Amino acid sequence: MNRKLFIQAITKFIIGVLLVAILLFLPAGSFAYWNAWLLIGVLFVPMFGAGIVLMIKNPELLKKRLNAKEKENQQKEVIAFSGIMFMTGFILAGLGYRFHWFVLPKIVSIMAMIIFLIAYALYAEVLRENTYLSRTIEVQDNQKVIDTGLYGIVRHPMYAVTILLFLSIPILLGSIFSFGIFCVYPFILAKRIKNEEDVLTKELTGYDAYKKKVKYRMIPFIW
């Protein structure tokens, strides 16, 4: 096992848990915010398990997923907007719990949790299909176009899945106001995808032909 990679992964995992907890429980003013505990559980427990699996079976993919340093200026803007979205959405959800702003029924949050877990499973499938996936936009050595499985349906199945993931989060947290904030995410993704496809078309052999074969970016028959 790569000790350096393990330490890096565990450090980022702990920071992620603490950051989400602070953004939710601090504005909520209470640890009794059960929706926050539910999100932390369904988000970080599978993430920890997936990290262990990748550490053992595919440490290179884990290393790529941990690298978040973008080279493209447009992608730096996308990351900044995404960070603002998450912070604002989580804080609003916490405040909503504290001040009882139109809190959604528990059954709705449970349904959102089910959608979240299904999307998480699809996300894992995308990672299994495409070992070139990194968090930054780049063309790697000997990279090939993946056109099987979910990639035979849409060109960016990972992004399509993250829409389900992220839009289910504020509902899971019981906050309709937070959901309004998270609704900007598809537009942030559209900006990222446009820039990413420009890079891939120029630098990845066969990607232009792949775009003609698989016409839709994220949503079949729509876009």
C-alpha positions as a Python dict, from the first residue, in 0.01 Angstrom:
ca = {
    (1, 'M'): (0, 0, 0),
    (2, 'N'): (124, 348, -92),
    (3, 'R'): (164, 516, 248),
    (4, 'K'): (182, 869, 105),
    (5, 'L'): (-136, 819, -99),
    (6, 'F'): (-311, 667, 203),
    (7, 'I'): (-223, 966, 424),
    (8, 'Q'): (-334, 1209, 152),
    (9, 'A'): (-666, 1027, 107),
    (10, 'I'): (-739, 1002, 481),
    (11, 'T'): (-647, 1368, 535),
    (12, 'K'): (-879, 1489, 259),
    (13, 'F'): (-1154, 1259, 385),
    (14, 'I'): (-1134, 1394, 742),
    (15, 'I'): (-1122, 1754, 621),
    (16, 'G'): (-1428, 1689, 405),
    (17, 'V'): (-1626, 1542, 695),
    (18, 'L'): (-1532, 1828, 929),
    (19, 'L'): (-1609, 2095, 669),
    (20, 'V'): (-1954, 1957, 589),
    (21, 'A'): (-2029, 1916, 961),
    (22, 'I'): (-1929, 2275, 1037),
    (23, 'L'): (-2131, 2415, 745),
    (24, 'L'): (-2441, 2228, 860),
    (25, 'F'): (-2434, 2208, 1240),
    (26, 'L'): (-2296, 2555, 1311),
    (27, 'P'): (-2580, 2745, 1136),
    (28, 'A'): (-2828, 2487, 1266),
    (29, 'G'): (-2714, 2567, 1619),
    (30, 'S'): (-2769, 2207, 1724),
    (31, 'F'): (-2638, 1855, 1676),
    (32, 'A'): (-3000, 1738, 1675),
    (33, 'Y'): (-3028, 1824, 1303),
    (34, 'W'): (-3098, 1463, 1198),
    (35, 'N'): (-3097, 1540, 825),
    (36, 'A'): (-2736, 1653, 854),
    (37, 'W'): (-2638, 1325, 1023),
    (38, 'L'): (-2822, 1137, 749),
    (39, 'L'): (-2631, 1320, 475),
    (40, 'I'): (-2295, 1268, 646),
    (41, 'G'): (-2373, 898, 672),
    (42, 'V'): (-2485, 834, 314),
    (43, 'L'): (-2214, 1060, 172),
    (44, 'F'): (-1905, 965, 365),
    (45, 'V'): (-1956, 599, 461),
    (46, 'P'): (-1976, 480, 96),
    (47, 'M'): (-1696, 726, 8),
    (48, 'F'): (-1472, 570, 271),
    (49, 'G'): (-1551, 221, 143),
    (50, 'A'): (-1489, 321, -219),
    (51, 'G'): (-1161, 482, -119),
    (52, 'I'): (-1042, 160, 47),
    (53, 'V'): (-1135, -42, -263),
    (54, 'L'): (-952, 200, -493),
    (55, 'M'): (-650, 206, -262),
    (56, 'I'): (-621, -171, -295),
    (57, 'K'): (-733, -234, -653),
    (58, 'N'): (-664, 89, -843),
    (59, 'P'): (-441, 335, -655),
    (60, 'E'): (-368, 528, -976),
    (61, 'L'): (-736, 614, -1020),
    (62, 'L'): (-756, 718, -655),
    (63, 'K'): (-455, 944, -707),
    (64, 'K'): (-626, 1105, -1008),
    (65, 'R'): (-947, 1157, -810),
    (66, 'L'): (-757, 1327, -527),
    (67, 'N'): (-587, 1570, -763),
    (68, 'A'): (-809, 1879, -781),
    (69, 'K'): (-558, 2129, -917),
    (70, 'E'): (-698, 2261, -1245),
    (71, 'K'): (-483, 2399, -1524),
    (72, 'E'): (-768, 2548, -1728),
    (73, 'N'): (-873, 2898, -1616),
    (74, 'Q'): (-1237, 2835, -1702),
    (75, 'Q'): (-1236, 2527, -1480),
    (76, 'K'): (-1094, 2726, -1189),
    (77, 'E'): (-1401, 2950, -1220),
    (78, 'V'): (-1628, 2646, -1227),
    (79, 'I'): (-1469, 2510, -909),
    (80, 'A'): (-1506, 2848, -738),
    (81, 'F'): (-1877, 2873, -832),
    (82, 'S'): (-1935, 2515, -716),
    (83, 'G'): (-1770, 2588, -382),
    (84, 'I'): (-1987, 2895, -330),
    (85, 'M'): (-2296, 2691, -421),
    (86, 'F'): (-2219, 2419, -167),
    (87, 'M'): (-2132, 2660, 112),
    (88, 'T'): (-2441, 2873, 57),
    (89, 'G'): (-2670, 2572, 20),
    (90, 'F'): (-2543, 2399, 334),
    (91, 'I'): (-2557, 2715, 545),
    (92, 'L'): (-2914, 2786, 426),
    (93, 'A'): (-3016, 2430, 513),
    (94, 'G'): (-2872, 2467, 864),
    (95, 'L'): (-3039, 2802, 916),
    (96, 'G'): (-3364, 2656, 787),
    (97, 'Y'): (-3350, 2391, 1058),
    (98, 'R'): (-3272, 2650, 1328),
    (99, 'F'): (-3546, 2894, 1229),
    (100, 'H'): (-3798, 2637, 1101),
    (101, 'W'): (-3810, 2769, 744),
    (102, 'F'): (-4044, 2542, 547),
    (103, 'V'): (-3876, 2215, 647),
    (104, 'L'): (-3970, 1930, 413),
    (105, 'P'): (-4143, 1619, 557),
    (106, 'K'): (-3920, 1331, 666),
    (107, 'I'): (-4065, 1098, 404),
    (108, 'V'): (-3946, 1337, 131),
    (109, 'S'): (-3596, 1337, 277),
    (110, 'I'): (-3596, 956, 291),
    (111, 'M'): (-3699, 940, -77),
    (112, 'A'): (-3418, 1183, -161),
    (113, 'M'): (-3178, 956, 28),
    (114, 'I'): (-3282, 660, -189),
    (115, 'I'): (-3226, 864, -506),
    (116, 'F'): (-2888, 973, -369),
    (117, 'L'): (-2778, 614, -304),
    (118, 'I'): (-2890, 502, -651),
    (119, 'A'): (-2694, 788, -804),
    (120, 'Y'): (-2394, 693, -589),
    (121, 'A'): (-2408, 338, -728),
    (122, 'L'): (-2420, 474, -1084),
    (123, 'Y'): (-2123, 698, -1001),
    (124, 'A'): (-1927, 391, -892),
    (125, 'E'): (-2018, 220, -1219),
    (126, 'V'): (-1884, 517, -1417),
    (127, 'L'): (-1556, 497, -1225),
    (128, 'R'): (-1539, 124, -1304),
    (129, 'E'): (-1595, 184, -1675),
    (130, 'N'): (-1351, 472, -1717),
    (131, 'T'): (-1019, 445, -1535),
    (132, 'Y'): (-900, 767, -1701),
    (133, 'L'): (-1136, 978, -1491),
    (134, 'S'): (-965, 1253, -1297),
    (135, 'R'): (-1105, 1559, -1122),
    (136, 'T'): (-913, 1788, -1357),
    (137, 'I'): (-954, 1832, -1731),
    (138, 'E'): (-656, 1671, -1900),
    (139, 'V'): (-566, 1412, -2160),
    (140, 'Q'): (-349, 1141, -2009),
    (141, 'D'): (-77, 930, -2168),
    (142, 'N'): (-220, 647, -2382),
    (143, 'Q'): (-575, 762, -2304),
    (144, 'K'): (-847, 610, -2520),
    (145, 'V'): (-1207, 707, -2585),
    (146, 'I'): (-1452, 505, -2373),
    (147, 'D'): (-1775, 438, -2562),
    (148, 'T'): (-1924, 137, -2381),
    (149, 'G'): (-2176, 105, -2100),
    (150, 'L'): (-2313, 439, -1983),
    (151, 'Y'): (-2069, 612, -2219),
    (152, 'G'): (-2264, 462, -2507),
    (153, 'I'): (-2574, 652, -2391),
    (154, 'V'): (-2433, 996, -2305),
    (155, 'R'): (-2085, 1143, -2338),
    (156, 'H'): (-2063, 1259, -1976),
    (157, 'P'): (-2242, 1003, -1756),
    (158, 'M'): (-2043, 1108, -1450),
    (159, 'Y'): (-2175, 1464, -1473),
    (160, 'A'): (-2527, 1337, -1540),
    (161, 'V'): (-2507, 1127, -1224),
    (162, 'T'): (-2373, 1416, -1016),
    (163, 'I'): (-2684, 1618, -1106),
    (164, 'L'): (-2894, 1349, -937),
    (165, 'L'): (-2651, 1336, -646),
    (166, 'F'): (-2630, 1708, -583),
    (167, 'L'): (-2995, 1795, -642),
    (168, 'S'): (-3100, 1524, -398),
    (169, 'I'): (-2872, 1664, -123),
    (170, 'P'): (-3081, 1972, -28),
    (171, 'I'): (-3401, 1766, -35),
    (172, 'L'): (-3232, 1510, 191),
    (173, 'L'): (-3144, 1802, 419),
    (174, 'G'): (-3510, 1904, 421),
    (175, 'S'): (-3451, 2250, 274),
    (176, 'I'): (-3643, 2383, -25),
    (177, 'F'): (-3442, 2707, -11),
    (178, 'S'): (-3116, 2513, -32),
    (179, 'F'): (-3261, 2324, -329),
    (180, 'G'): (-3307, 2657, -507),
    (181, 'I'): (-2936, 2728, -462),
    (182, 'F'): (-2833, 2384, -588),
    (183, 'C'): (-3043, 2433, -902),
    (184, 'V'): (-2760, 2645, -1045),
    (185, 'Y'): (-2543, 2331, -1059),
    (186, 'P'): (-2657, 2210, -1406),
    (187, 'F'): (-2561, 2551, -1548),
    (188, 'I'): (-2219, 2531, -1381),
    (189, 'L'): (-2177, 2186, -1535),
    (190, 'A'): (-2272, 2312, -1881),
    (191, 'K'): (-1986, 2561, -1863),
    (192, 'R'): (-1743, 2289, -1753),
    (193, 'I'): (-1854, 2047, -2024),
    (194, 'K'): (-1819, 2303, -2304),
    (195, 'N'): (-1459, 2372, -2206),
    (196, 'E'): (-1383, 2003, -2147),
    (197, 'E'): (-1513, 1898, -2488),
    (198, 'D'): (-1303, 2166, -2657),
    (199, 'V'): (-993, 2022, -2487),
    (200, 'L'): (-1083, 1659, -2563),
    (201, 'T'): (-1168, 1731, -2928),
    (202, 'K'): (-828, 1894, -2980),
    (203, 'E'): (-613, 1655, -2780),
    (204, 'L'): (-782, 1312, -2760),
    (205, 'T'): (-766, 1100, -3073),
    (206, 'G'): (-1107, 967, -3174),
    (207, 'Y'): (-1311, 1203, -2958),
    (208, 'D'): (-1455, 1394, -3253),
    (209, 'A'): (-1585, 1067, -3402),
    (210, 'Y'): (-1721, 972, -3059),
    (211, 'K'): (-1923, 1297, -3045),
    (212, 'K'): (-2087, 1201, -3375),
    (213, 'K'): (-2161, 850, -3249),
    (214, 'V'): (-2300, 955, -2909),
    (215, 'K'): (-2491, 1276, -2973),
    (216, 'Y'): (-2609, 1370, -2624),
    (217, 'R'): (-2387, 1513, -2353),
    (218, 'M'): (-2580, 1435, -2034),
    (219, 'I'): (-2951, 1383, -2095),
    (220, 'P'): (-3067, 1148, -2377),
    (221, 'F'): (-3281, 1317, -2644),
    (222, 'I'): (-3246, 1656, -2471),
    (223, 'W'): (-2883, 1773, -2439),
}
